[in-house]
Amino acid sequence: MRKERPGLRLWRKAPLCRPARGSCITPQGDKSAYTDKQKRKAEHIEEGYEKRGVSEGEAERRAWATVNKQDGGSKQSGSGRKH
């Protein structure tokens, strides 16, 4: 059995929200941070993949990856947005 060294912490999962820092991390798979337009776009892309014979789960994954690639992720303000 290992001895714990003083000051050595075991890895712990980061908290979802850190109000003091003003940031929150959404869990994987949570689509609430996306705009309605981005959700519609992902749905349309997903349908296209499914028509080509891609499985439902893989089509959804690819659709959200495409939306992230095109739009730079979830909701963003217009002025600081990268193109």
Residue pairs with C-beta under 8 A, 6 or more apart in sequence:
14 25
16 24
16 25
16 26
16 27
17 23
17 24
17 25
18 24
26 32
26 33
31 39
31 42
31 64
33 74
33 75
34 42
34 67
34 74
34 75
35 74
35 75
38 67
38 71
38 74
38 75
41 67
41 70
41 71
42 60
42 63
42 64
42 66
42 67
43 63
45 62
45 63
45 66
45 67
46 59
46 60
46 62
46 63
47 59
49 58
49 59
49 62
49 63
50 56
50 59
54 62
72 81
72 82
